[in-house]
Amino acid sequence: MQKYTALEAVLGGLMRRYQERVPDVQGIIAAMKKEGLIATADDIENDHIAFRTMGVPHLGIQSLEKIFLHLGYERRDHYFFKEKKLDAYWYAPPAPEYPRIFISELRVGDLSSTTQAIIHSYTHEVTSDPVDVLDLNNAQAIDSFLHSGLWRTPTYADFLELGKESEYAAWVIYNRYYLNHFTVSVHNLPAPFNKLEDFNAFLERNGFVLNDSGGKIKASPDGYLRQSSTVARKVQAEFAGGESQLIAGSYVEFAERGVLAEFRHLPADQLRREHRREGFEAGNADKIFESTYSSQTSKVSDRS
């Protein structure tokens, strides 16, 4: 539809760069084709994409969400992650063929004074909301903004110091708004791969390492939302002063959304997105965040 041309261009730019930087994406797509689960990458339904932000003046959720609200998304539920010191919202797309969006934000004010000082030494360079001067009708401008630096390139020493208290902070200080993950809708795949147990086994047979924090399958209390993810592989990062180090990149997530009780009578070929469990689950997301944490990435450090 013409109405969503800008949105499609923005999403296309995000996914293009994400696939270039996350080798597991093409690897998973190739394995799914070989197994006959899909014919082309376009057969994959993208359940949601996710961004990480810093809760500081002029940035954070209140800034980044303006882009997607303008493009037709609607803000939905709030989530709070006490231990990781994060807030988050998810956003419903303007039409069901587009992915949901999940934006999280680090509660910088809840961190130690040392960590806050390091973060602010970078984010204080942003003196006004950069989205306010962005032409939100210009998809190319949005795409460029989402892949540009908001502050100077950090030093590796600062990256390491932030990671001692918040690995989320360390990831964001280097990656900024870089797409954190995209999500394969497993429930739309051919049986038996439409169940996470079988799909996860398929991934592991093909050499992909899964995040096992809280178990390889993270399930909501109602059982209708089940999620898993790969562990982020290491990418070469260029820090200030020309120092090059391997750090956690992005990862791939997988979601299985159950059919709600009132729609279980529908034949499989009539099931649509609105018939399945909607939204997210804080308990699941809390463990999925750790896909970029050293407790998980240490398992794939030799595959960088």
C-alpha positions in Angstrom: 0.0 0.0 0.0 1.2 3.5 -0.9 0.4 4.6 2.7 3.1 2.4 4.1 5.8 3.0 1.5 8.0 4.9 4.0 7.6 2.3 6.7 8.5 -0.5 4.3 11.6 1.5 3.3 12.7 2.0 6.9 12.1 -1.6 7.8 14.0 -2.7 4.7 17.0 -0.6 5.6 17.0 -2.0 9.2 16.9 -5.6 8.0 19.4 -5.1 5.3 22.1 -3.8 7.6 21.2 -6.3 10.3 21.6 -9.3 8.0 24.9 -8.0 6.8 26.2 -7.8 10.4 24.6 -10.9 11.9 25.9 -14.0 10.1 23.4 -16.3 11.9 20.5 -14.6 10.0 21.6 -15.9 6.5 22.8 -19.1 8.1 19.3 -19.8 9.6 17.5 -18.8 6.4 19.8 -21.1 4.3 19.1 -24.0 6.8 15.4 -23.4 6.7 15.4 -23.5 2.8 17.4 -26.7 2.8 15.0 -28.3 5.2 12.1 -27.2 3.1 10.6 -25.0 5.8 10.5 -22.0 3.5 11.1 -21.3 -0.2 12.5 -17.8 0.2 13.3 -15.4 3.0 10.1 -13.6 2.3 8.1 -16.6 3.6 9.3 -15.8 7.1 6.9 -13.8 9.2 8.8 -11.3 11.3 7.1 -11.3 14.7 8.9 -8.3 16.1 12.1 -6.2 16.0 13.7 -4.7 19.0 15.8 -1.6 19.9 17.8 -0.7 23.0 18.1 2.9 24.2 19.5 5.1 27.0 17.2 6.8 29.5 18.8 10.2 29.3 17.6 13.7 28.4 16.7 14.1 24.7 17.0 10.3 24.0 15.4 7.1 25.1 12.0 5.7 24.4 10.3 9.1 24.2 12.6 10.1 21.4 12.9 6.9 19.3 9.2 6.1 19.5 8.3 9.3 17.6 9.6 7.8 14.4 7.4 4.7 14.6 4.3 6.5 16.0 4.6 8.7 12.9 4.8 5.7 10.7 1.5 4.3 12.1 2.5 2.3 15.1 0.6 2.5 18.4 2.1 2.3 21.8 0.8 -0.6 23.9 1.9 -2.2 27.2 4.7 -1.1 29.6 7.2 -3.5 31.1 9.6 -3.0 34.0 12.8 -5.1 34.6 13.9 -4.4 38.1 17.2 -6.3 38.2 18.4 -5.1 34.8 17.1 -1.5 35.5 15.1 -1.3 32.3 11.7 0.0 31.1 10.1 -1.0 27.8 7.0 -0.7 25.6 5.8 -2.6 22.7 4.2 -1.1 19.6 1.5 -2.5 17.4 2.0 -2.1 13.7 -0.5 -0.3 11.4 -1.2 -3.5 9.5 -0.7 -7.2 10.4 1.9 -7.8 7.7 4.4 -5.6 9.6 6.4 -6.6 12.7 5.6 -5.5 16.2 8.3 -3.2 17.7 9.8 -3.6 21.2 11.8 -0.6 22.6 13.6 -0.9 25.9 15.4 1.9 27.8 18.1 1.8 30.5 17.1 3.6 33.7 20.4 5.4 33.9 19.4 7.3 37.1 19.2 3.9 38.9 22.9 3.1 38.2 26.0 3.9 40.3 27.4 7.4 40.1 30.5 6.0 38.3 28.5 4.3 35.6 26.2 7.3 35.2 29.3 9.6 34.8 30.6 7.4 31.9 27.3 7.3 30.1 26.7 11.0 30.5 30.2 11.8 29.2 28.9 10.5 25.9 25.2 11.3 25.9 25.7 14.9 27.0 26.9 15.5 23.5 23.3 15.2 22.5 21.9 18.6 23.5 18.4 18.4 21.9 16.1 15.6 20.7 17.6 14.6 17.3 14.3 13.2 16.1 12.6 16.6 16.4 14.7 17.9 13.5 14.3 14.7 11.4 12.0 14.7 8.4 9.7 11.8 9.4 8.3 11.6 5.9 11.7 11.0 4.5 12.5 7.2 4.8 16.1 7.7 3.6 16.7 10.3 6.3 15.2 8.0 9.0 17.3 5.1 7.8 20.4 7.1 7.9 19.6 8.4 11.4 19.0 4.9 12.7 22.5 3.8 11.5 24.5 6.8 12.5 26.4 7.7 15.7 24.5 9.7 18.3 27.7 10.4 20.3 31.5 9.9 19.8 32.9 6.4 19.5 33.5 5.0 23.0 36.9 3.8 24.4 37.2 0.1 25.0 38.1 1.0 28.6 34.7 2.7 29.1 33.0 -0.2 27.4 34.5 -2.6 29.8 33.8 -0.5 32.8 30.1 -0.1 31.9 29.8 -3.8 31.4 30.8 -4.4 35.0 27.4 -3.0 36.2 25.3 -3.2 33.1 26.1 -5.2 30.0 23.1 -3.6 28.4 24.7 -0.2 28.9 27.9 -1.4 27.3 26.1 -2.8 24.3 24.2 0.5 23.7 27.2 2.8 24.2 28.8 1.1 21.2 25.9 0.0 19.1 23.4 2.9 19.6 20.2 2.3 17.7 21.5 -0.7 15.8 18.8 -3.3 15.4 19.1 -5.7 18.4 17.2 -8.6 16.9 14.4 -9.8 14.6 12.1 -12.6 15.3 10.9 -15.6 13.3 7.3 -16.5 13.9 7.7 -20.2 14.4 4.0 -21.0 14.7 3.5 -20.3 10.9 6.1 -22.9 9.8 5.2 -26.4 8.6 4.6 -29.0 11.3 6.5 -30.2 13.3 8.7 -27.1 13.1 5.8 -24.9 14.2 6.7 -25.9 17.8 9.7 -24.5 19.5 11.0 -27.9 20.7 11.3 -29.2 17.2 12.5 -25.9 15.8 15.2 -25.5 18.5 16.4 -29.0 17.8 16.6 -28.2 14.1 18.7 -25.1 14.9 21.1 -27.0 17.2 21.5 -29.8 14.6 22.6 -27.0 12.2 25.2 -25.7 14.7 23.4 -22.7 16.1 23.9 -22.0 19.8 20.8 -21.1 21.9 20.4 -18.8 24.9 19.8 -21.1 27.8 19.2 -18.5 30.5 16.0 -19.6 32.2 15.9 -22.6 29.9 16.1 -22.7 26.1 12.4 -22.1 25.8 11.0 -19.1 27.8 7.3 -19.4 28.4 4.7 -17.0 29.7 2.6 -18.1 32.7 -0.4 -18.6 30.5 1.6 -20.8 28.1 0.5 -18.9 25.0 3.8 -17.1 24.3 7.0 -19.2 24.0 10.3 -17.7 22.9 13.9 -18.7 22.3 16.9 -17.1 20.8 20.4 -17.6 19.4 23.4 -16.4 21.4 24.8 -13.2 19.8 28.0 -13.9 18.0 31.0 -11.7 18.4 31.7 -8.9 15.9 34.8 -6.8 15.3 34.3 -3.4 16.9 36.5 -0.4 16.3 36.8 1.7 19.5 38.3 5.2 20.0 42.0 5.4 19.3 41.8 2.7 16.6 41.5 -0.2 19.2 39.8 -3.2 17.7 38.0 -5.8 19.9 35.5 -8.5 19.5 32.2 -7.7 21.3 28.7 -9.1 21.3 26.7 -8.2 18.2 23.0 -8.9 17.6 21.0 -12.2 17.6 18.0 -13.9 16.2 14.8 -14.6 18.2 12.0 -17.2 17.7 8.5 -16.8 18.9 5.6 -19.3 19.1 2.2 -17.6 19.8 -0.5 -19.9 20.8 -4.1 -19.8 19.4 -6.5 -18.2 22.0 -9.1 -20.5 23.4 -12.0 -18.8 21.7 -10.4 -19.4 18.3 -9.2 -23.0 18.6 -12.2 -24.2 16.5 -10.8 -22.4 13.4 -9.0 -24.5 10.7 -5.3 -23.9 10.5 -5.6 -22.1 7.1 -8.0 -19.6 8.7 -5.8 -18.6 11.6 -4.6 -15.0 11.5 -2.4 -12.9 13.8 -5.5 -11.6 15.8 -6.4 -15.1 16.7 -3.1 -15.7 18.6 -1.6 -14.5 21.9 -0.7 -10.8 21.6 1.9 -8.6 23.4 4.9 -9.7 25.3 5.9 -11.2 28.7 8.4 -9.5 31.0 9.7 -12.8 32.4 10.5 -14.1 28.9 12.1 -10.8 27.7 14.2 -10.6 30.9 16.1 -13.8 29.8 16.1 -13.0 26.1 18.1 -9.7 26.9 20.9 -12.0 28.1 21.5 -13.2 24.5 24.2 -10.4 24.3 25.5 -11.0 27.9 28.9 -12.6 28.5 27.4 -15.5 30.4 25.9 -16.5 27.0 28.3 -15.1 24.4 31.3 -16.9 26.0 29.8 -20.1 24.5 30.3 -18.9 21.0 33.5 -16.7 21.4 35.4 -19.2 19.3 32.9 -18.8 16.4 33.4 -15.1 15.8 
